[in-house]
Amino acid sequence: MSPTGRTERTRPTARQRREQILDAALDLVVEQGFPGCTMQSIARSLGVTRPALYEYYRDHEQLLADLVAREHQKMVELVVRCTTVTAAAADHEDPAALFAAFLHEYLEGVAATPRTWHFMLTSPLGAPPQVRDDIDALRRLVLEQVRFTVRSLPEPYGGADLDSEMAALSIIAGAESAARLILEDPERFPPERVAAVISALARHIARAWPR
């Protein structure tokens, strides 16, 4: 409280201000794609002038690179949690249990952070070339993490004889499709409904899998 009796506003720190800028950029990319996320549109959404943004970011490319890195870190944290849960269930050597554990953790994570997943599933078209390269590199990293998990599964469901690249690509494609259902219509496709159907399919596949 100031001597005049007025409540003084606390000025945001530089870090807090950067987070606000990234949040505004995230909303624009989710709503309009990368072409709609310009320095001018970010400034307008924050109610500031465009030059004010350059106090925190050198240019548009640096801002988007920081946004990609921040949102990707959230995705990586979820993938790590999923693989940790899967590894814990691997002792039972039950593929249906492994898949159900992974799926539950993943879908709940998507539902809990919808903006991050909308962003990660947005087409990189319209992004600066370096940012597109960053996104491609991050996707390759996720692919390698999933491949490692597949190779770690007990035989005959994993191991050296399975084409881990094709298996990982199939898992990622299915996971992204499931995420889109939840993000586009969460009331019609809650995580529980999506998980129940996919888990049932996994059980049928597991029973038919050659041993």
TORVO-205227 format. One record per residue: x, y, z of N, C-alpha, C in turn; residue number from 1. Coordinates in Angstrom, 1 decimal. Each point is the difference from the previous one (the first is absolute). Layout:
// TORVO-205227
{{X,Y,Z},{X,Y,Z},{X,Y,Z},NUM}
...
This chain:
// TORVO-205227
{{0.8,-1.2,0.0},{-0.8,1.2,0.0},{0.9,1.2,0.0},1}
{{-0.3,1.0,-0.9},{0.8,1.2,-0.1},{-0.4,1.0,1.1},2}
{{0.8,1.0,0.3},{-0.3,1.0,1.0},{-1.4,0.7,-0.3},3}
{{-0.4,0.0,-1.3},{-1.2,0.7,-0.3},{-1.2,-0.9,0.2},4}
{{0.2,-1.3,0.4},{-1.1,-0.9,0.2},{-0.3,-0.8,-1.2},5}
{{0.7,0.2,-1.1},{-0.3,-0.8,-1.2},{0.8,-1.2,-0.1},6}
{{-0.6,-1.1,-0.5},{0.8,-1.2,-0.2},{0.9,0.1,-1.2},7}
{{1.3,-0.2,0.2},{0.9,0.1,-1.1},{0.1,-1.3,-0.8},8}
{{0.0,0.1,-1.3},{0.2,-1.2,-0.8},{1.4,-0.5,0.0},9}
{{0.2,-1.3,0.1},{1.3,-0.5,-0.1},{0.4,-0.1,-1.5},10}
{{1.1,0.6,-0.4},{0.5,-0.1,-1.3},{0.5,-1.4,-0.3},11}
{{-0.5,-0.6,-1.1},{0.4,-1.4,-0.4},{1.5,0.0,-0.2},12}
{{0.7,-1.1,0.4},{1.4,-0.2,-0.3},{0.2,-0.3,-1.4},13}
{{1.2,0.1,-0.5},{0.3,-0.3,-1.4},{-0.4,-1.4,-0.4},14}
{{0.2,-0.9,0.9},{-0.4,-1.4,-0.3},{-1.5,-0.1,-0.1},15}
{{-0.7,0.6,0.9},{-1.5,-0.1,0.0},{-0.5,0.7,-1.3},16}
{{0.6,1.1,-0.4},{-0.4,0.7,-1.2},{0.2,-0.9,-1.2},17}
{{1.1,-0.7,-0.1},{0.3,-0.9,-1.1},{-1.0,-1.1,0.0},18}
{{-0.4,-0.5,1.1},{-1.1,-1.1,0.1},{-1.3,0.6,-0.6},19}
{{-0.3,1.2,0.4},{-1.2,0.6,-0.5},{0.0,0.1,-1.5},20}
{{1.2,0.4,-0.6},{0.1,0.2,-1.4},{-0.1,-1.4,-0.7},21}
{{0.6,-1.0,0.6},{-0.1,-1.4,-0.6},{-1.4,-0.5,0.1},22}
{{-0.7,0.3,1.1},{-1.4,-0.4,0.1},{-0.9,0.6,-1.1},23}
{{0.3,1.3,-0.2},{-0.8,0.7,-1.1},{0.3,-0.6,-1.4},24}
{{1.3,-0.3,-0.2},{0.4,-0.6,-1.3},{-0.6,-1.4,-0.1},25}
{{0.0,-0.8,1.1},{-0.6,-1.3,0.0},{-1.5,0.0,-0.4},26}
{{-0.7,1.0,0.5},{-1.5,0.1,-0.3},{-0.2,0.3,-1.5},27}
{{0.9,0.9,-0.5},{-0.1,0.4,-1.4},{0.3,-1.2,-1.0},28}
{{1.0,-0.8,0.4},{0.4,-1.1,-0.9},{-1.2,-1.1,0.1},29}
{{-0.5,-0.2,1.2},{-1.1,-1.0,0.1},{-1.2,0.4,-0.8},30}
{{-0.3,1.3,0.1},{-1.2,0.5,-0.7},{0.1,0.3,-1.5},31}
{{1.2,0.5,-0.4},{0.2,0.4,-1.3},{1.1,-0.6,-0.8},32}
{{0.8,-0.9,0.7},{1.1,-0.6,-0.7},{1.2,1.0,0.1},33}
{{1.2,-0.5,-0.5},{1.2,0.9,0.1},{-0.2,1.3,-0.8},34}
{{-0.6,0.0,-1.2},{-0.2,1.2,-0.7},{-0.7,1.1,0.8},35}
{{-0.9,-0.4,0.9},{-0.7,1.0,0.8},{0.7,0.5,1.2},36}
{{1.2,-0.5,0.2},{0.8,0.3,1.2},{1.1,0.9,-0.4},37}
{{-0.2,1.3,-0.1},{1.0,1.0,-0.3},{0.3,0.9,1.2},38}
{{1.1,0.7,-0.1},{0.3,0.9,1.1},{-1.1,1.0,0.3},39}
{{-0.6,0.5,-1.2},{-1.1,1.0,0.2},{-1.2,-0.7,0.6},40}
{{-0.4,-1.2,-0.3},{-1.1,-0.6,0.6},{0.2,-0.4,1.4},41}
{{1.2,-0.4,0.4},{0.3,-0.2,1.4},{-0.1,1.2,0.8},42}
{{0.6,1.1,-0.5},{-0.1,1.3,0.7},{-1.4,0.5,0.2},43}
{{-0.8,-0.2,-1.1},{-1.4,0.4,0.1},{-0.7,-0.8,1.1},44}
{{0.2,-1.3,0.0},{-0.7,-0.8,1.0},{0.4,0.3,1.4},45}
{{1.2,0.5,0.2},{0.5,0.4,1.4},{-0.3,1.4,0.3},46}
{{-0.5,0.8,-1.0},{-0.3,1.4,0.2},{1.3,0.9,0.2},47}
{{1.1,-0.4,-0.7},{1.2,0.8,0.0},{0.4,0.3,-1.4},48}
{{1.0,0.8,-0.1},{0.5,0.3,-1.3},{1.0,-1.0,-0.5},49}
{{0.2,-0.2,-1.3},{1.0,-1.0,-0.5},{1.4,0.2,0.5},50}
{{0.5,1.3,0.1},{1.4,0.1,0.5},{0.1,-0.5,1.4},51}
{{-1.0,0.0,0.8},{0.1,-0.5,1.4},{0.4,-1.5,0.0},52}
{{-0.4,-0.7,-1.0},{0.4,-1.5,0.0},{1.5,-0.2,-0.2},53}
{{0.6,1.0,-0.7},{1.4,-0.2,-0.3},{0.9,0.3,1.2},54}
{{-0.6,0.4,1.1},{0.7,0.1,1.3},{0.3,-1.4,0.5},55}
{{-0.8,-0.9,-0.4},{0.2,-1.4,0.5},{0.4,-1.0,-1.0},56}
{{-0.3,0.3,-1.3},{0.4,-1.0,-1.1},{0.7,0.8,-1.1},57}
{{1.1,-0.6,-0.5},{0.7,0.6,-1.0},{-0.8,0.2,-1.3},58}
{{-0.7,-1.1,-0.3},{-0.8,0.0,-1.2},{-1.1,-1.0,0.1},59}
{{-0.8,-0.1,-1.1},{-1.2,-0.9,0.0},{0.5,-1.4,0.0},60}
{{1.1,-0.3,-0.7},{0.5,-1.4,0.0},{0.4,-0.5,1.4},61}
{{0.7,0.9,0.7},{0.4,-0.4,1.4},{-1.2,-0.3,0.9},62}
{{-1.0,0.9,-0.2},{-1.2,-0.2,0.9},{-0.7,-1.3,-0.3},63}
{{-0.1,-0.4,-1.3},{-0.7,-1.2,-0.3},{0.9,-1.2,0.3},64}
{{1.3,0.1,-0.1},{0.9,-1.1,0.4},{-0.1,-0.2,1.5},65}
{{-0.1,1.0,0.8},{-0.2,-0.2,1.5},{-1.4,-0.6,0.3},66}
{{-1.0,0.4,-0.8},{-1.3,-0.6,0.2},{0.0,-1.5,-0.4},67}
{{0.6,-0.4,-1.1},{0.1,-1.4,-0.3},{0.8,-0.8,1.1},68}
{{1.1,0.6,0.4},{0.7,-0.7,1.1},{-0.8,-0.2,1.3},69}
{{-0.7,1.1,0.3},{-0.8,-0.1,1.3},{-1.1,-1.1,-0.1},70}
{{-0.8,0.0,-1.1},{-1.1,-0.9,-0.2},{0.5,-1.4,-0.2},71}
{{1.2,-0.1,-0.7},{0.5,-1.4,-0.2},{0.5,-0.6,1.3},72}
{{0.5,0.9,0.9},{0.5,-0.5,1.3},{-1.2,-0.7,0.8},73}
{{-1.1,0.7,-0.1},{-1.2,-0.6,0.6},{-0.4,-1.3,-0.6},74}
{{0.1,-0.1,-1.3},{-0.3,-1.3,-0.7},{1.0,-1.1,0.4},75}
{{1.3,0.4,0.1},{1.0,-1.0,0.4},{-0.2,-0.5,1.4},76}
{{-0.4,0.9,0.9},{-0.3,-0.4,1.4},{-1.1,-1.0,0.0},77}
{{-1.0,0.2,-0.8},{-1.1,-1.0,-0.1},{0.5,-1.3,-0.6},78}
{{0.8,0.0,-1.0},{0.5,-1.2,-0.6},{0.8,-0.8,1.0},79}
{{0.8,0.7,0.7},{0.9,-0.6,1.1},{-0.9,-0.7,1.0},80}
{{-1.1,0.7,0.4},{-0.9,-0.6,1.0},{-0.6,-1.2,-0.6},81}
{{-0.4,0.0,-1.2},{-0.7,-1.1,-0.7},{1.0,-1.2,0.0},82}
{{1.2,0.2,-0.4},{1.0,-1.0,-0.2},{0.4,-0.6,1.4},83}
{{0.0,0.9,1.0},{0.3,-0.5,1.4},{-1.1,-0.9,0.5},84}
{{-1.3,0.4,-0.3},{-1.1,-0.9,0.4},{0.0,-1.3,-0.7},85}
{{0.3,0.1,-1.3},{0.1,-1.2,-0.8},{1.1,-1.0,0.4},86}
{{1.2,0.6,0.4},{1.1,-0.8,0.4},{-0.4,-0.7,1.3},87}
{{-0.7,0.7,0.9},{-0.4,-0.6,1.3},{-1.0,-1.2,-0.3},88}
{{-0.8,0.1,-1.0},{-1.0,-1.1,-0.3},{0.7,-1.1,-0.8},89}
{{1.2,0.2,-0.5},{0.6,-1.0,-0.9},{0.4,-1.3,0.8},90}
{{0.1,0.1,1.3},{0.4,-1.2,0.8},{-1.1,-1.0,-0.1},91}
{{-1.2,0.4,-0.3},{-1.2,-1.0,-0.1},{0.0,-0.7,-1.4},92}
{{0.8,0.6,-1.0},{0.0,-0.6,-1.3},{-1.4,-0.1,-0.6},93}
{{-0.9,0.9,0.3},{-1.3,0.0,-0.5},{-0.1,1.2,-1.0},94}
{{0.0,-0.3,-1.3},{-0.1,1.1,-1.0},{-1.2,0.9,0.2},95}
{{-1.1,-0.6,0.3},{-1.2,0.8,0.2},{0.1,1.0,1.2},96}
{{0.6,-0.5,1.1},{0.2,0.8,1.1},{1.0,1.1,-0.3},97}
{{1.1,-0.3,-0.7},{1.0,0.9,-0.4},{-0.7,1.2,-0.8},98}
{{-0.8,-0.4,-1.0},{-0.6,1.0,-0.8},{-1.0,0.8,0.7},99}
{{-0.8,-0.6,0.9},{-1.0,0.7,0.7},{0.7,1.0,1.0},100}
{{1.1,-0.4,0.6},{0.7,1.0,0.9},{0.5,1.2,-0.8},101}
{{0.6,-0.3,-1.1},{0.5,1.1,-0.9},{-1.1,0.9,-0.4},102}
{{-1.1,-0.6,-0.5},{-1.1,0.7,-0.6},{-0.7,0.9,1.1},103}
{{-0.2,-0.5,1.1},{-0.7,0.8,1.1},{0.8,1.2,0.3},104}
{{1.3,-0.2,0.2},{0.9,1.1,0.4},{0.0,1.1,-1.1},105}
{{0.1,-0.5,-1.2},{0.1,0.9,-1.2},{-1.3,0.8,-0.2},106}
{{-1.1,-0.6,0.0},{-1.3,0.7,-0.3},{-0.3,0.9,1.1},107}
{{0.2,-0.4,1.2},{-0.2,1.0,1.1},{0.9,1.2,-0.1},108}
{{1.2,-0.2,-0.4},{0.9,1.1,-0.2},{-0.4,0.9,-1.1},109}
{{-0.6,-0.5,-1.1},{-0.5,0.8,-1.1},{-1.2,0.8,0.5},110}
{{-0.9,-0.6,0.7},{-1.2,0.7,0.5},{0.4,1.1,1.0},111}
{{1.1,-0.2,0.7},{0.4,1.0,1.1},{0.7,1.2,-0.6},112}
{{0.6,-0.2,-1.2},{0.8,1.1,-0.6},{-0.5,0.2,-1.5},113}
{{-1.2,0.3,-0.2},{-0.5,0.0,-1.4},{0.7,1.0,-0.9},114}
{{0.3,1.2,0.5},{0.7,1.0,-0.9},{1.3,-0.5,-0.5},115}
{{0.8,-0.6,0.9},{1.3,-0.6,-0.4},{-0.2,-1.0,-1.1},116}
{{-1.0,-0.9,0.1},{-0.1,-1.0,-1.0},{-0.7,0.5,-1.3},117}
{{-0.8,1.0,0.1},{-0.5,0.7,-1.2},{1.2,0.6,-0.8},118}
{{0.9,0.6,0.8},{1.2,0.6,-0.6},{0.9,-1.0,-0.7},119}
{{0.3,-1.1,0.8},{0.9,-1.1,-0.6},{-0.6,-0.7,-1.2},120}
{{-1.3,0.0,-0.2},{-0.6,-0.6,-1.1},{-0.3,1.0,-1.1},121}
{{0.3,1.3,0.2},{-0.2,1.0,-1.1},{1.0,-0.2,-1.1},122}
{{-0.4,0.2,-1.2},{0.9,-0.1,-1.1},{1.1,1.1,0.1},123}
{{1.3,-0.3,-0.2},{1.0,1.0,0.0},{0.1,1.0,-1.2},124}
{{-0.9,-0.2,-0.9},{0.0,0.8,-1.2},{-0.2,1.5,0.4},125}
{{0.8,0.9,-0.5},{-0.1,1.4,0.3},{0.9,0.4,1.1},126}
{{0.7,-1.0,0.7},{1.0,0.3,1.0},{1.3,0.3,-0.7},127}
{{0.9,0.8,0.6},{1.3,0.3,-0.6},{0.8,-1.4,-0.2},128}
{{0.8,0.0,-1.0},{0.7,-1.3,-0.3},{0.8,-0.6,1.2},129}
{{0.6,0.8,0.8},{0.7,-0.5,1.2},{-0.9,-0.6,1.0},130}
{{-1.2,0.6,0.1},{-1.0,-0.6,1.0},{-0.5,-1.3,-0.6},131}
{{-0.2,-0.1,-1.3},{-0.5,-1.3,-0.6},{1.1,-1.0,0.2},132}
{{1.2,0.3,-0.1},{1.1,-0.9,0.2},{0.0,-0.5,1.5},133}
{{-0.2,1.0,0.9},{-0.1,-0.4,1.4},{-1.1,-1.0,0.3},134}
{{-1.2,0.3,-0.6},{-1.1,-0.9,0.2},{0.3,-1.4,-0.6},135}
{{0.6,-0.1,-1.1},{0.4,-1.3,-0.6},{1.0,-0.7,0.9},136}
{{0.9,0.7,0.5},{1.0,-0.6,0.9},{-0.6,-0.5,1.3},137}
{{-1.0,0.7,0.5},{-0.7,-0.4,1.2},{-0.9,-1.3,-0.3},138}
{{-0.6,0.0,-1.1},{-0.8,-1.2,-0.4},{0.9,-1.2,-0.1},139}
{{1.2,0.2,-0.6},{0.9,-1.2,-0.1},{0.4,-0.5,1.4},140}
{{0.2,1.0,0.9},{0.4,-0.4,1.4},{-1.1,-0.8,0.6},141}
{{-1.3,0.4,-0.1},{-1.1,-0.8,0.5},{-0.1,-1.4,-0.6},142}
{{0.3,0.0,-1.4},{0.0,-1.3,-0.6},{1.0,-1.0,0.6},143}
{{1.2,0.6,0.3},{1.1,-0.9,0.5},{-0.4,-0.4,1.5},144}
{{-0.7,0.8,0.7},{-0.4,-0.3,1.4},{-1.0,-1.2,-0.1},145}
{{-0.9,0.1,-0.9},{-1.1,-1.1,-0.2},{0.7,-1.3,-0.5},146}
{{0.9,0.2,-0.9},{0.8,-1.2,-0.5},{0.7,-0.7,1.1},147}
{{0.6,0.8,0.9},{0.7,-0.6,1.1},{-0.9,-0.8,0.9},148}
{{-1.2,0.6,0.2},{-1.0,-0.7,0.8},{-0.5,-1.3,-0.6},149}
{{-0.2,0.0,-1.3},{-0.4,-1.2,-0.8},{1.1,-1.1,0.1},150}
{{1.2,0.4,-0.1},{1.1,-1.0,0.0},{0.2,-0.5,1.4},151}
{{-0.5,0.7,1.0},{0.1,-0.5,1.4},{-1.1,-0.9,0.4},152}
{{-1.0,-0.1,-0.8},{-1.1,-0.9,0.3},{0.4,-1.5,0.0},153}
{{-0.6,-0.8,0.8},{0.4,-1.5,0.0},{-0.4,-0.6,-1.3},154}
{{0.7,-1.0,-0.5},{-0.4,-0.7,-1.1},{-1.2,-0.9,0.3},155}
{{-0.9,-0.2,-1.0},{0.1,0.3,-1.4},{-0.5,1.4,-0.4},156}
{{-0.3,0.8,1.0},{-0.7,1.3,-0.3},{1.0,1.1,-0.3},157}
{{1.3,-0.2,0.3},{1.0,1.0,-0.3},{1.3,-0.7,-0.3},158}
{{1.1,0.6,0.4},{1.3,-0.7,-0.2},{0.6,0.3,-1.4},159}
{{1.1,-0.6,-0.3},{0.8,0.3,-1.2},{-0.7,-0.5,-1.3},160}
{{-0.8,-1.0,0.1},{-0.7,-0.5,-1.2},{-1.1,0.8,-0.5},161}
{{-0.5,0.9,0.8},{-1.1,0.9,-0.5},{0.5,1.2,-0.7},162}
{{-0.6,0.4,-1.0},{0.3,1.3,-0.7},{-0.4,1.1,0.9},163}
{{0.9,0.5,0.8},{-0.3,1.0,1.0},{-0.4,1.3,-0.6},164}
{{0.6,0.4,-1.2},{-0.4,1.2,-0.6},{-1.4,0.0,-0.5},165}
{{-0.4,-1.0,-0.7},{-1.4,-0.1,-0.5},{-1.0,-0.1,1.2},166}
{{0.4,-0.7,1.0},{-0.9,-0.1,1.2},{-0.1,1.3,0.7},167}
{{1.1,0.8,0.1},{0.0,1.3,0.7},{-0.9,1.0,-0.9},168}
{{0.2,0.0,-1.3},{-0.7,0.9,-0.9},{-1.5,-0.3,0.1},169}
{{-0.4,-1.3,0.1},{-1.4,-0.4,0.1},{-0.6,0.5,1.4},170}
{{0.8,-0.2,1.0},{-0.4,0.4,1.4},{-0.3,1.5,0.0},171}
{{1.0,0.8,-0.6},{-0.1,1.4,0.0},{-1.2,0.5,-0.8},172}
{{-0.2,-0.6,-1.2},{-1.2,0.3,-0.8},{-1.3,-0.2,0.7},173}
{{-0.1,-1.2,0.7},{-1.2,-0.3,0.7},{-0.2,1.0,1.2},174}
{{1.1,0.3,0.7},{0.0,0.9,1.2},{-0.5,1.4,-0.5},175}
{{0.5,0.5,-1.1},{-0.4,1.3,-0.5},{-1.4,0.0,-0.4},176}
{{-0.5,-1.1,-0.6},{-1.4,0.0,-0.4},{-0.9,0.0,1.2},177}
{{0.4,-0.8,1.1},{-0.8,0.0,1.2},{0.0,1.4,0.7},178}
{{1.1,0.6,-0.1},{0.1,1.4,0.6},{-0.9,1.0,-0.7},179}
{{-0.1,-0.1,-1.3},{-0.8,0.9,-0.8},{-1.5,-0.2,0.4},180}
{{-0.4,-1.3,0.2},{-1.4,-0.2,0.4},{-0.3,0.7,1.3},181}
{{0.9,-0.2,0.9},{-0.2,0.6,1.4},{0.0,1.6,-0.1},182}
{{0.9,0.5,-0.8},{0.1,1.5,-0.1},{-1.1,0.6,-0.8},183}
{{-0.5,-0.7,-1.0},{-1.0,0.6,-0.9},{-1.4,-0.1,0.6},184}
{{-0.3,-1.1,0.8},{-1.3,-0.1,0.6},{0.1,-0.8,1.3},185}
{{0.5,0.7,1.0},{0.3,-0.7,1.3},{-1.3,-0.5,0.7},186}
{{-1.1,0.5,-0.3},{-1.3,-0.5,0.7},{-0.4,-1.3,-0.7},187}
{{0.2,-0.1,-1.3},{-0.4,-1.2,-0.8},{1.1,-1.1,0.2},188}
{{1.3,0.5,0.1},{1.1,-1.0,0.0},{0.8,0.3,1.3},189}
{{-0.5,-0.3,1.2},{0.9,0.2,1.2},{1.1,-1.1,0.0},190}
{{1.0,0.3,0.7},{1.2,-1.0,0.0},{-0.5,-1.4,0.4},191}
{{-1.0,-0.1,0.9},{-0.4,-1.3,0.4},{-0.6,-0.8,-1.1},192}
{{-0.8,0.6,-0.9},{-0.6,-0.7,-1.1},{1.0,-0.4,-1.0},193}
{{0.9,0.9,-0.3},{1.0,-0.3,-1.0},{0.9,-1.1,0.5},194}
{{0.4,0.1,1.2},{0.9,-1.1,0.6},{-0.7,-1.3,0.0},195}
{{-1.2,-0.1,0.4},{-0.7,-1.2,0.1},{-0.1,-0.8,-1.3},196}
{{-0.3,0.7,-1.1},{-0.1,-0.6,-1.3},{1.4,-0.4,-0.5},197}
{{1.0,0.8,0.1},{1.4,-0.3,-0.5},{0.5,-1.2,0.8},198}
{{-0.2,0.0,1.3},{0.5,-1.1,0.9},{-0.7,-1.3,-0.4},199}
{{-1.3,0.1,-0.3},{-0.7,-1.3,-0.4},{0.6,-0.5,-1.3},200}
{{0.3,0.9,-1.0},{0.7,-0.5,-1.2},{1.3,-0.6,0.3},201}
{{0.8,0.7,0.9},{1.3,-0.5,0.3},{-0.1,-1.4,0.6},202}
{{-1.0,-0.3,0.8},{-0.1,-1.3,0.6},{-0.3,-1.1,-1.1},203}
{{-0.8,0.4,-1.0},{-0.3,-1.0,-1.1},{1.3,-0.2,-0.7},204}
{{0.8,1.0,-0.3},{1.2,-0.2,-0.8},{1.0,-0.8,0.8},205}
{{0.1,0.2,1.3},{0.9,-0.7,0.9},{-0.3,-1.5,0.0},206}
{{-1.3,-0.3,0.0},{-0.4,-1.5,0.0},{0.3,-0.7,-1.3},207}
{{0.0,0.8,-1.1},{0.3,-0.5,-1.3},{1.5,0.0,-0.4},208}
{{0.8,0.7,0.9},{1.4,0.2,-0.3},{0.7,-1.4,0.0},209}
{{0.8,-0.3,-1.0},{0.8,-1.3,0.0},{1.0,0.0,1.1},210}
{{0.0,-1.1,0.7},{0.9,-0.2,1.2},{1.1,-1.0,-0.3},211}
